[in-house]
């Protein structure tokens, strides 16, 4: 089984790290080996943030080699061109325009909406990813985020149920 | 046995420290090391933030003299601050265990330089252990404790950003030991490093290192993965993982102990392969040591000394490719938060055309757009000394524009001695020290410090008062001001102090916007706790 490389990109405060934690947790739940790495620190002050998530039977390096991301999930329009060189030829870009902000139940749920969009492409069931979303959030946010997840999933041409 | 968990390298070290019965963890927050003590505390370990890394190391050393297991954490530049006691701790050794974590930041994601702290272990004469991922960070920590106890030496545990902040699956062993009680045995000749005691201590240290080097020849933490003999890679830390992915058919010698090196094992490995390349991040520390020992190895080309390694770069190193690398994507730089209380201070500094001797913290961002109002930034606490030097050197009309700008946590860390210098050797034009006090160590993620009045786990403790300290030190003019609430008033105050020929401290105080809600919560909890204690005390009377 080939290692799947996902890079999430955005600005500090948008939930890039949270989304990557959720994705990594979902892969663990699916029984896969996972590595995740990010650079934070100064970057959390509104600057660019990227996080790499890799999963498969056996993952070695924690970093996605440049130009080898199978999926690039971008949360901020300003980061699309910045992050594009990370994407592999034939890789899938899931950008912030996929789910219009007006449709989101909550502006802060864009990260979960894009995970919903990503879920149609992954080698494990979308339900595993949604379960990881819920596990990472307090119960009062579950309904809103499930709605965002489904919006993203519908936008990418899939449905949870 | 607990199931496997997805943990960062930092969290893995915290779990290992807890499971190994570490009695005390101390350090100073610094990316990428900060989460170790936070996670250790959350697990139930006894953890505390020290005012700075030197104090942290001294406290950890004292605990280890007291026969318990101690952990001290810091980022790479923190070890510069702690270097003074580190070198002599190698001479005195310890009674319990002392593991010093150095979290290096190759590529400088959040640091002012990219020094390679393996060199500190070599310079001080300490064993240096280096894990590649979180599971290894967990496992090697136990080895570090065992090494420290067996040879009675502090051990340097070197991590890097992609070990500290990379998450992978870890299978913890479960708690094996609870912290044991400390005890003291007098050993004046062993611990009092006056020259007559230090001379034999240095010889003892070198003898211990020779023993450890012999042990390292057979120790499983340095392992050979024999594959195709056409290419051999000698590697350490996260570079091992990049190498294993970049050159899966190559033979590999993976070092877990990078000082002292198992030179005979390395010699045999190098001789067993046709071509031998050292793949290491940062400085060519291992490659130089091998060449000095007469072992023919290839080092990476100089261009790969800068920044982090990754799989693509290791492929290039193996292919001896020194063609220019594609430029990394230029992201958006960080900036002060929109409602940050520092905005008003920087607006005034810019408007008054101040020469700003700055420091390390969120306010370093004042050097960027839109203010570009920071002229120097060297090291923790350097704002004070550098500002004073500028005041001494510049003609009076320029000297009067110099301001030292420092944050609250950094002031406690190493600004206090700079303020003593300002009181002791005041420049003829006086000086202005601006302490930007947002009530937290903001840059690293809002940790407590002695000025917040709360301990690492946010419980109330005595509070160091910056303004009363400055007054007690003899600063003639000390003012506390909320620049955010009254920007015009702040600008007037700053202009007035700049014009005066005396030393003044201005504490611009307002909580960090990101931390304010939490601070209110902790203050409320603290007040409730104190009220309950008072009630209890009254009932007992």
Interface residues (C-beta under 8 A of the other chain):
Chain A: X11 X12 X21 X24 X25 X28 X33 X34 X35 X36 X37 X38 X39 X40 X41 X42 X43 X44 X45 X46 X47 X48 X50 X59 X60 X61 X62 X63 X65 X66 X67 X78 X79 X82 X83 X84 X85 X86
Chain B: X6 X31 X32 X107 X109 X110 X133 X161 X162 X165 X166 X167 X168 X169 X238 X241 X242 X244 X245 X308 X310 X311 X312 X326 X329 X330 X331 X332 X333 X334 X335 X336 X337 X362 X365 X443 X444 X445
